[in-house]
């Protein structure tokens, strides 16, 4: 089958399948923005679903299914596709529907980053044919300044993550806006489950525990081999897997690539330190891990300090690591980090604070610190309470930030302090705000 025949087949198949009903997500893509809508995020988190939901709204507005072109490039039939083959998409559609003006067509390209040179085609399509283009991808290069330059400022970017806790409850049919005691108890139980199994939609909807684990292990292997090994032409899968597992195991603590390098060398593994630094960056590029730098008013000190790494999903981490005794606190902090990431506005970033004391998260803009967040499973222990309060107090004094929050499992109070009011909030309530 030729490329053109494959494209015609995919267009026809998709038009037969729609409309498809999905559970709504918190992110909603605009329909008539006259921009190139880009959706990025880790594999299997729901990027395609966001575009499907957009198709659903387009059809309800009276658009014909014949005006929808959906091409999924994560298909082995496109493995040898070249940049020059992109024009075949336009040719195939015009041959199938010669009476429909191409300007009235909605184009949806899923995982398009797999084909080199795609941005040139998308820009040409947008400039000369249709202003209704939606693209998704699972690589951070789609967010780069270079890409934005190539597309001449036309992209409107959306980041998607595995389910938030509110979405998780919606998928599970759990009421979150009730004040009845029995409903609140269900929400708290759901939160404990959410912390453990994560938020990949397919996994959340699956009832069988063994199948959940197989799905998650499959996701990990696909990310490892297709998104890392294949995409970046890496030669040693075991080396990549070892590094990822080490970073996952050490989540929430400053990570030393140099220490990992020394451990690997002592085990007889041949690897260069520069390669490990590069692999760590690539792991973040495919959204498997997130790198968090140390907050410092000196840019040089901030970038030279050891970073922390967080994982895109708790369930994914648990599916590839042997359970540890510190997992409860690690998973709790990781979930808080992911929720903070979902709520970041443009121009904001997350750092961690480490002086004589420590504060888990510093949310900052280019000019100011917006919020300080401390994470503590249980604040009842006297020493723990003192440590957590000292950490957020020191960070507040240095940054002059008075938006102070401590997220706990179930503790709630407002603490009047010299640096301001410290709001102690139960996690399930904080996640739903």
N, C-alpha and C positions, 0 to 999 in steps of 0.2 A: 504494500500500500504506500502511495506517495504521500509527501507531507500535506499536499492540498487535499487529498482524499481523507487523510486522518483528521484534518481540521474540519472539513465538512461533516464528517461523522460525529465529531465532538459537539459541533454547533447544533446539529439535528437532535442528538441524544439529550442535550441539556434542555432544549426547547420542549421536548416531550416530557421531561421530568418536572418542570416548573408548572405551577407554584408548589413549593415545598414549605411546610409549616415547621418553624423552629421556636424554641423558647427564647424570648427576647433577652438581650444582654444590656448592660448599663451604657455601653458605648453605642451610639447610633450614627451611621454615616449619612452625610447630607446627599440629597438627590440632585439638586440643581445648583451646585456651587460653581460650575464652570471652571473647575480646577481638576488637576490630576489627583484623585483621591488615593493615597497610599496607606496601606494597613500592614504594620509589621509586628512581629512577635514570634515567640517560640513555636515550633511545629506542634500542631494538634491542640492549640489553645483556643481556637474558635475564630480565626481570621476569615476563613471561607464562610463560616456561618454569618458573620457580620455582613459580608457581601450578599449572601443569600437573603438575609433579612431586608437588605436594600432592594434586591430584585422583587421581593414580595410587595414592598411599598410602591415600587414603580408600576407593577402590574395592577395594583389596586387603584392607581391613578389613571388607569385606562390605556396604558402602553401594551402593545401586542407582544406575545412571547417571541414573535418573529423578529422583533427589534432588539433581542438580547443575544449577545455573543459572549459565551463563557468558554475560556480555554484554560485548562489546568496543565501547566508545564511540568508538573511532577509526574511525568508519564514517560515510560521507557521508550515510547515511539518518537519522542523528541530528543533522545539522547544525542543524535548526530545533527541536530538542527543548527544551522548557521544564521548569522545576522541577516544575510541576504534572503533567507527564507521567510522573514517576518512579513514581507509584502504579500505573501501568499494568503495570509489571513484576510486581507482586504479583498483580494481577487476571489477567494473562495466564497466569501459572503455575497459579493456582488453577483456572482454566478448563480447562487442559490436564491437570492431575492433581488432581482434586477429592478423591481418597481419601488423598492423602499429606499428613500434618500439616505445616504450613509451618515449624514449629519444628525439623523433621528435615531441612530443606533447607539445602544449602551454597551460598552466593551468592558468585560471583566476578565482580568488576567491573573490567575492564581499561581503563586510561586514562580513568577516571571524572572526572578533574579538568576535562575538556573541557566538561562541562555545569555551568553556574552553579547553585549552591544544592545541589549533590549531598550535602554533609555533613549537611544537615538531614534528607534522606531516609534516609541511612545510619544516622543516630542513631535515627530512628523505627523503621526496620527492625530494628535491633539491640535496641531497648527492648521492642518489642511483638510481634515475629515470630520472629526467628532469632538465635542467638548465634554463628552460624558464617558470618562475613562476611570476605571477603578482597578488598582493593582495591589497585590499582596505579596509578602515575602518573609522569609524567616532568617534574614541576615541584616545586621545593623548597618551594613554598607548602604542600605536603602535610605538611611537617615543622614548620610554623610553630607558635608558641605559641598563636596565635589559633585554629588548627584544633584543636589539642589541647583548648582551652577549649570550642570548639563541640561536640566529641565527648565532653566531660566526662571526660577522662582515660582513655577506654576504648581508644585505639589502642595497638597494640604494633608498633613501627616497625622495618623492615628496609631497609637500603640495599644496592642491588645495583650492581655495576660490570661493565665488560667482563671477560673471563676473566683470572684470576690466572695466573701462570706454571705453577703446578701443574695448574690446570684446562686450560691450553693444552696441556700435555704429555698430559693424559688425552684430550683431543679428538684429538690427533695419534697416539695409541697409543704414546707414548714412556714407557719404564719409568723411574721416578724413584727407586726405592728399591733399586737394584742397586749393588754395589760393583765390578762388572766394568768394566775399563778401556774396553771398546768402548761400553758403555751410558753411562758418564760422558761420553764424547766426544759421543755423540748428544744428551745433555742440554745440553751446552755449545753445540753447534751450534744446537739448538732455541732456546736463550736468545737468541742473536744474531738469529735470525729473529723471535722474539717482540718484541724491542726495536724492530724495524723495522716489522712489520705490525700490531702491536697485538693486541687481544683480543676484537673483536666476534665472537660465535660463528659467525654465517653466513659471515663473511669468512675465519675460520680454517679452516672446513670446505671452502671453495671452493679448487680447485686452480689455476684459471686466473688468472694475474696481472692480465690486463686486466679480467676480471670483478670481481676483488677491488677494483680501483681504481674501477670503476663503482659498485659497491655502496657504497663509502665516500663517494664524491662524492654519491650519492643520499641517504645518511644526512645528510650535511652540508646539502644543499639542503632536505631535509624539516625539519631542525631550524631552519634559517634562516627558511623561509617559513611553516611550520605552527606551530612552537613559539614563534617570535619574532614575525615580521611579523603573522601572522593572530591569534595569541593576544593580543598587546599592541596590536594595531591601529596598527602602525608604518607610516609613509608612504614611507620611503626605504630600500629593500633594499640598495642599493649602499653607503650610509653604514654600515649595520649590518655588512655583509660586510667592508668596509674595516677597521672597528674590530676585528672578530674576528681577521682575518688579522694585523693589527699586534700584537695581544696574543699570538697564537700564535707569531709570529716572534720576539718578545722574551721568550719563556718562559725561566724560571730567573733572570731579571734584574728588578730593581725597575722597574715600569712607570709611566710618567708620562702620565696622561690629558691633562694640560696640554700636554705636548710633542706628543702626537698631535693635539690640538685646533689647535695652532699650525701643524702640517704641513698639516692639512686646510684651514685658512684660507688658507695660502699657495698651495694648489692651486686656490683659488677655490671650495671646497666650503662651502656654507652650513650651519653647524651651531653649536649652542651648547655650551658646556663642560658645563653641567648635563645636557644631553641625553646626552652621551658617558658621563658618570659613571653615569647611569641605565641606559644600554644595557649597560654593563659589568656592572652588577648583574643585569640581566635574562639576560645570557649565562650567568651563574653559576646563576640560578634554574632554567634548563633543563638544568643539569648538563653543559653543553658545556665550560665552564672552571671552575676552582676558584681562589678568591682566598686568598692566604696573606699575613698581615700580619707586620710586623717585631716580633720579641720585644722587649719593654721592660717594666721593672717599673712604669713610669708608663703607665696606661691612655691618657692623653691623647696621649703621644708615640707609643704603639703605633698608635693609630688615625689619627694625622696623617702618619705616615711612608708612603712609597710602598710599595704592595703588590707582590707577585709574582703571576703567573697561571700555572697549569698546565692542561694539556688532558686531557680524560677518556680519550683514546686516542691512542697514537702514530701508528697507521695513518691515523686521521682527519686528524690534523695534516698528515701527509705527502701526503695525497691532494689538499690544497687549496693547498699552498705549493710554490714552486720549491725544489728541494733546495739546501741551503747547506753550507758547509764545516764549520760547527760543529754540524751535526745530530747526530753521533754522541754527543757529550757531553750535548747538550740532551735527546735521547730517553732516554738512560741515566738522567739525573736525574729526568725526568718519570715513568719507569717505577717508580723507587724511591719517588717521592712517592705514586703511586697505590697501591702496596703498603702504604705506611704508612697511607693512608686506609682501606684495607680492614680493617686491624687495629686501628683506633682503637676504644677503649671509650667508653661514655657519659661525657660530661663532659670528654673529652680534645679537644685541638685541636693543629694543626700551625702553627708560626710559623717564621720564619727569623731567624738572629742576624746582626747587622751592627754591629761596633764598629770598632776599628782593624783587626780581622781579621774573617773571615766563617765561619759554620757554616751548612750548607745547611738543616738541619731541627732544630727544637726541638719535642719532643712534650711537652706540658704539661697538667696538670690545673688546676683553679682555684687550688690552693694550692702546687703544686710542679712542677718540671721532671722528667719521667719518663725521658727519653732524649734524647741528642744523636746525630744521624746526619750524617755527612759523605759526600759522593758524589764519587768520583774514578775515572775510567776507567783510568788507569795511574799507579801510585804509584812507579814505578822512577826517574823523573827526580828528581834531587836537589832542585831548586828547587820542583817540584810537591809533593814529599813534605814539605818544610819548610813550605810554605804551608798545606797541608791539616792538618798536625799543629798548627801555630800557631793555626789557626781553631778547631778543636775544643777545644784547650787553653784558649784565652781564654774561650770560651763556658762551659766546665766550671768555670773559676775563678769566673766571675760567678754562675752558677746553682747551684753546689755539686752538680752532677749527676755521678755516677761511672759511669753506664751509657752507655758511649761506643763508637760503632761507625763504622768507615769502610768503605763498600761500594765494592769495586773490581770490575774485570772478572774478574781471575783471581788476584789477589794474596791471600795469607793469612799472617797472623802475629799474635801478641799483643805489643803494645808496652808495656813497663812505663814509666810516666810519673809525674811529680809529682802529676798530677790523678787518677791511677788507671790501670787497665789499659785500653788502647785496642785494641779488637778489630777487626782488619782481615780482612774476609770477602769471598770471591769472590761476585759477585752471584748466580749461578745457585744456589749453596748457600744464601745468605741468603734468596732468594725461596722456597725450598722448606722452610725451617725453620717 
